[in-house]
């Protein structure tokens, strides 16, 4: 039979075709690589590699051997990983929600990293409105959601690491005098009506209440027709550009933070592994900074 060191040695040497580089990759001595290959060749009864002072190459039998061995070894490794993941609860499907296109970009990167780290677990994604996040999590429709950290979120939700921090902008009608300005202070808003977007983070203290909106697109449309203004994260300049709206930098506000939330009592290995995979998945923007920067 063939042991793990022999498998790893012959497959690595088949890739590198160099004993020194193979030894470096396997963290063993060059002599150990040579001994392992010679012992395997004695057992097989024929050379697997041709060696000269200038080159290393697979023999025809060595090529056939490697072509059959490599997929079999990958299957063995996958079976071991699956067993380990199953023991840790890292199999099945993780249902993930996200709020808006900026979060979707973070989620794409996070999902790729998660699938690489936990190949035995699938990810099912669903877009959500911020106001419906608590209900979706409570009902189990999604297990974890990527969204802004809002005070409107229940205290029963656990929060993962901050993935993205972004400045606030103020969405104003393009026809409004403020549209000609580069920036405004929160104090400049005064009694200007502010669109009430369900579940949204509003950095304006005691805003003059404008019309209510259930979705972001509805809120921006209300801004566009002159019914009020809307504080919004800086991602809007990239993902929600509209001819009827201008985004003005809003000074004197805290950063808006984004990350994962999930019901504390339902925390499990899949969610924790996904939270780890999301770190470093932020989306670059002139007004955004990664949570781990």
Residue, then its C-alpha position, 0 to 999 in steps of 0.5 A: x500500500x501507499x502512505x500519505x507521505x508517499x502520495x504527497x511526495x510523488x504528486x508534488x514532485x510531479x508538479x515541481x519536477x525538482x527535488x529541492x522545491x518539492x522538499x521545500x513545499x513538504x518541509x522535509x529534506x531533499x534526501x527524504x524526498x529521494x528516499x521516499x521516491x526510491x522506496x515507492x519505485x521499488x515497491x511498484x517495480x519500475x521507475x516513476x521518474x527519470x533523473x539526470x543532473x539537469x532535469x527530472x521528468x515523469x516516465x510514461x508509467x509515472x505519468x499514468x500513475x500520477x493521473x490516476x493517483x491525483x483524483x483518488x487522493x483528492x477524493x480521500x482528502x474531500x472525504x476527510x474534510x467532509x467528515x471533519x466538517x460534519x462533526x463540527x456541524x459544517x454541512x448542509x445549507x446556510x441561508x444568508x440574507x443581505x440588504x442592498x447591492x453594496x452588501x451583495x458585493x461583500x456577500x459575493x466575496x464572503x461566499x467565495x471565501x466560505x465555500x473555499x474554507x467549508x466546501x461541504x456547506x452550501x450558501x443560499x442567498x436572499x435579498x431583504x429590506x432592512x425593516x424585514x430583517x428581524x422578522x426573516x431571522x426570527x422565522x428562520x427564513x434566513x439564518x444570518x443577514x448582512x446589513x447596516x448595524x441599526x439601533x432598530x435591530x433587536x437586542x436579541x441579535x448577535x453582531x459579527x465583526x464590522x465589515x464596512x464603515x462608510x460616511x453618510x451622504x444626504x440625498x437631495x433633489x437635483x433641483x434643490x439649492x443644496x445640490x450645488x454644494x459639496x457638503x453640509x453639516x447635520x445642523x444645516x438640515x434644520x426643519x427640512x423634512x427627512x424621508x422616514x425609511x423603515x428600519x434605516x439608521x438616521x444620524x439626524x437628531x429629532x429630524x423633521x418627519x417627512x413621508x414614510x417609505x417602505x423601501x429604499x427605492x421608494x424613499x429615493x423616489x420621494x426625494x427625487x420628487x421633492x418631498x424631503x431629503x434622505x441621509x444615506x450611506x456613501x455606497x449610494x453614490x455608486x449603487x443608486x446614482x439617479x439623474x433626479x438626485x444629488x448626493x452631498x457629503x453630510x458632515x458631523x455624523x458617525x460612520x455607518x457600520x455594516x456586518x452580519x447579524x443573527x439570533x443569538x440563541x441560534x448561533x451555530x458552527x456554520x454561522x460562526x464559520x461564515x462570519x470568519x469568512x466575511x472578514x476582509x470582504x469589504x467593497x472599496x469606495x471613496x467614502x468606504x473603509x474596511x472594518x479591519x483597516 
